[in-house]
């Protein structure tokens, strides 16, 4: 059956059965050259479709499901299973964006996206068997679920899945990985000029979890100060110019049955832009935020770098946390890290100059002093949590662009070394105010 060009197929409470003839899924048996909309009839009964024996749909317009969620089967299709025989929905348009929307999600058996961008306007749409990616899929802050626990649940050909909507805002790919062992790959993309899966994220599950377990996957870009932080993340302990401008989120449904994992991150060219970073991309390592301790560097960043990817192997449950990024493996801090510039302009980003001590270093006594180029004290404190905002202490003056000298006098010891009285150290350096 063919619905005419620019027409809308409106299923208002009808039970539609589309029979195929056992032909391959590429031979569509219901072609809609326009929009498809599903809704209840006057009696309040939802419209439904059964795709039987390779009965397949081809739609060039928007897909909408307004079925009533309290009624049986609000998800359009009546014969979802784990077999390709029950049909494929192909959304294909070479010029115009296609939208998936409605008051209820759609539970596709198999979904093929071709050509133009596909944009989600409602939450919790899902695919029972395979999502074939051959165009951009824009999550638009929504969640799209892969119910198939086989790693082949996403079949990538071209295009990408875009997780982020704005910096700090993102959608998820929810993948019901279940008790399957293997490598699950999400072809995320930055939506840059390359228009490919340049943010591909892979997780190799090495031991079985329970059949109900799943992972939520997401990624989003940041500015040059690596802001905004993911929800619940602690500030970076590494100089921001040594960190790629992106975070990855890998959120398991349960941490009580978490296996060892291998994780492979791909990063885009803008994530390592030399105008914003001073990265050595050949030495990028994976780092995660220990949200229990509020630290990143309690685990030394590690991994192997190769062609815009970083792979970290055998991440144990004790070392696994949800929030990841890529950094240049920091040198030995000698107990202290200090940046060489900050911008106290009140935008909430890098506004304060503050020492960061190595996570295994306990401060016993401390003094922090900053001088201008003529030796006048600009700032002085013995409070380890107090940083300099660029204003000469005790004045109402504005921060002045210049180079300043700093001195830190500290007495400390390694955490847990209760027998040590602590060792006195002196650190010096320079910092530049940029506005």
N, C-alpha and C positions, 0 to 999 in steps of 0.2 A: 504494500500500500504506500502511496506517495501523497503527502499533504502539500498543496500548492505553495509556490514561492511567497514568502512574507506572510503566510497565514499562521494562525495560532491554533494548536490542537488543545482544546480545553476539555479535560475529563472531569465532568461535574457529577461525580457519584457513580459513574458507570464501571462495570467490570469488563475490562478489555483483555482479551487473550490474543497474543501474537504468536502464530505458529510458524516455525521454520521448517525446512526440509532436510535438516541434518547437514546443511552446507556449512562451510567455514564461517567464522564469525565476521569476516570482512564483507560477506554478502548480506546487507541489511534487508530486513523484511518489513520495517515500518520507518519511512523516511519523512521527517518533519522539516521542511524548509522554512523555518520560522521558530516561534516559541512553543514550548510545552508547559502547560499549567495543570496541576492536579488539585482538586478541591472537593469538598462534600457536595452532595446534591441537596435538593430541597428537603429530603427526609433526614438530612444530617449524616448520611452514610458516606464514607470517604470513597473517592475514586481509587481504583486499583488497576494494576497491569500485571499480567502473567506472561512471561517470555518463555515459550515452550519449545523444546527441541531446536535450539539455536534460533529462536525468534529474537531478533535484535532490533535496536532502535538507533536511528541516526538523526541528530538534531543540530540545526545550524544557528538557532536562536538561544534565548535564555531558558533556563530550567527552573521552575518554581513548584514548590509543594506546600499547599495551604490546607493539607489534611488536618482534621481535628485530632489532637494528640490523645484525647480520652477514648476515642473510638478504636476498635481493633484495627491493626495494621495501618498506622499513619504514615508508613514509609514507602508508599507507592506500590512496591513490588510484592507479590504474594508467594513467590516460589524461590526465595533465596536458598542457596545451598553452597557446597564447595566445588561445584562442577561448572566448567565453562559451557556446558550444554544448555544451561538455563538462560544464556543470553548475555549480550554486551550492549551497553549504552555508549555511543560515540558522540561526543560533543566536538563539532568541527566547524570552524569558520576561519577563513584566511584573512579577513580584514577587520571585523568588528569584535570587540570584547564580548565574551559570553559570561553571564552571571548565573550563579547557583544560589537560589534564595527561597524564601517562604517561611511560614510560621512553624513548620515542622521540618526536620532534616530528612534527607533521602538516604535510604540504605540500598546502595547499588550492589548488584551481583558482581559485575566487572565494569570498569569505567575506563574509556579511552579518551584522552584529551589531545586534540590535534590543532595545529594552526595558531590561532590568535590566543590572547591571554584569557584565562578563566579565573574569575574572581568570586570568592565566597562572600555571601551577604547574610548567611545564617550559620549557626553553630552545629557541630556534631554530625555532619554528614559523614558517611562511611562507605567503605568498599569491603565486601565479604570475601572476595577472592583476589583479584589483581587490579591495581591501578597502573594503567599504561601511560607514562608521561612522555608526551611528544610535543609539548608546548608549555608556556609558563602557567603555573598554578599559584595564584596569589591568595594566601591564607587570610589576609586582611583581619588579623587579630582573632581569628576563629580557630577551632580545632577540627582537624580532619582525621578520621580514624581508619587504620588498616586492621581489619579483624583477622586476617590471615596470619597465622603464626609462622608461616614459612618465609624465609628471607626473600623468596621470589614474589612476595606480596606487592612490591613495587617493581615494575618493569620499566627501566629507563631507556629512552631512545634519544631524545633531545629536549631542549628547553630547561626548566628548573622548577623547583618549589621555593617560593619566597616566603620566609617565615616572618620577617620584620615588617611592621607597618611604619613606625617611627622609631628613632632610637629610644630604647627602653620599653617599647611596646611590640608585641609579637603574637603570632599564633603558634599552635603546636601541631606536629604530626604525632598522633597517639598510635603506637604500634603494639598490638597485642602479641608480644613475642612468645608468651606462654612458656611451655617447657622445651622449646626448640633450641638446639645448640647450633650456632653458625654465625655468619656475618650479616648484619642488617644494615643496609645502606640507604640513607635519605639524600636524594640529589638536590640539596639546597643550593640556591643561587643568590648572588648579590644584586641581581637585576641591573648590572652595569653594562657597559658596551659589549661585553663578551656574550651576554645572553645565554650562558651555559650554567652547568651545575658546578660553579667554581668554589662553592662552599660545601662540597660533598662531605657528609659525616657518616662514618661507619663504626659500628660497635660489634665486636666479635665476642659472643657469649660462649664461655667455655664450659659451663656446667648448667644442667637443667634447673629451671625455676619451676614454679607451679603453673598449672594450665591457665590460671586467671591473671598471671603477671603481665605487666606492660611497661613500656617506656614512653615518656613524653620527650620529644626532641624539638629544639628551637635554636635559633641564633639571631643576633641583631648587632648592628654596628654602633660605634660610639664616636665621640669627638676625640680630638687629639689628647685630651686629658683622661681618656677612658671613662667618661661619664656619659649617661648615668650608669651607676652600678646596678647589677641585677638586684631584684628584691631580696633583702636579707644578707647581701654580701658585705664584707668588711673592706675598708680601703686597701688599695694595693700597697705592698711593701717594697715594690720595685719602682725605679724611676719610670714614669709613664712613657717616656720616649723610647723605652726599651720593651714596650708591650704593644702587640698588635691592637688595632682599634676595633676589637670585636670580642664578644663573649659567646660561648656555646652553652646551652642548657641540656643536660641529660638527666632526666628525672625518673627514677624507677618507682613503680607502684608500691614496692615494699623494700626495705633495707634489711629485713630479717632473713631473707633468702637470696641475697645478692651474690652472684657468682664472680669469679675473676673475669676481667674484661681486657681485651685489646681495643684501643680507640684510635681512629685515624681522623685527623682534622685537615680539611683543606681551607686555605685562606685566599682571599682575593687581593688583587694588586693594590687597591685603595686601602686595604688594611695595613699595609706596610709602606705607605707613601713616604718618600724621603723628605717631603716638605713638612711632615708632621712628626716623623720618627727618626731615630738614629739607630735603627736595628741592623744587626748582622743576621740576615735571613738564613744564612747557612748554619747558624747556631741556635735557631729557635727551638724551644722546648715547651712541653705542655705543663701547665700549672693549674691547680684547682684551689678553691677557697674552702678551707676547713671551717665551716660555719659553727662548729662546736667550740673551737678555740678562738674564732674570729681572726684567723691567720691564713695567709697564702703559702708562706715559705716554710711551714713545718714539714712539708714534703719537698725535697729538692726538685725543682723542675727537671723533667727528663723526657726522653723520646728521641726518635731518629727523624731527621729532616731530609726530604727528597722532593724536588719539583713542586713547590708550593703545598706540601703536605707535611704534617708531623704525626708520627705514629708512636704511641706509648703502649708498651706491652705489659701484660700481666699485672693490671691494676687490681689490687686485692680489695675486698670489702672495707677493710680498715682505712685504706688510702683513697677510697672513692667518695666524692661529694659531687653535688649536682652542677656546680658552676665552674666553668673552665675558660681559660684563655691561653695565649701563646706568648712566651717571653724569651728574651735572651737570658740564658742561665746566668744569674747574678754571680759576680766574683765573691770571694770570701769577704764578708762585710767588716771583719775586725770588730764585730759587735755593733757597728753603727752604719746606717745609710743616711746620706744627706743629698738632696737634689742640688743642682747648681743654678736654678732659676725658679721664680714663682711670680704670679700675676695678681696682686692684691687689688683687683678692680671691682670687687663686690658682686661678681657674677656667680659666686658659689663654687667656682672651679679653681683649684690650686691657689686659693686666696691666702693661705697661711703657710709659713715656713716653719717646719717642725721636724726634729730628728726622729728617725725610726730605728729602734734598736733591734738587733737580731732576736728572733723569737726565743732562743734558749739563753738569753742574757738577762739577769736580774739586776736592776739598778738599786744601789744602796744609798748613794749620795750623788748629787748632780747640780751643776750650774751651767747655764747657757747664756752667752754674751755676744752681742752683735755690735760692730763698730762701723762708722763711716770711714771714708778715705782719709780723714784728718784725725782719726783715733778717738772721736767722740762716741760715747756709748749710746746706741740707738735703742737697745733693748737688753733686758737682763732678767733672768728668772731662775728659780730653783724648783719650779713645778714642771715635772716631766711631761705633763699634758698641755702645757701652755706654749703656743707657738707665736711667732711674730707676724703681725698683719701689715707690716710695712710702714706703720705710723711711728714716728719717734715717740718713745715711751713718755707719758706724762704730758703730751701735747695734743692739739687738735689739728695738726698739720696733715696734709695729704701725703700719701706715699710718693717718693721721688725716684724716678728711674736712675739707677746708678749701680755700681758694684760695691758690695759690702763684705767685710771680713767677719768671720765668726770663730768663736772658741767654745769648746765644750770640755768641762772638767767633770769627770765621772769616776765614781768608785762602784765596782760591780763584780759579779761572779756568775758562773754558769748556773742555770736553774737546776736545783736538786743538789748542788754541792754545798750542803749545809755546814760542812766543816771549814770551808774557806771564809776568811774574813773579808775577802774582796780585794781587788787590785785597782789602784788608781791609774787613770789614763787621761791623756790630753789629746783632743782632736782639733784641728784647725782647717779652715777652708774659706772659700769665697762663694757668694751668691749674688745673682743679678736680679733686680726688680725689672720686670717687663709689664707694661700696661696695655 
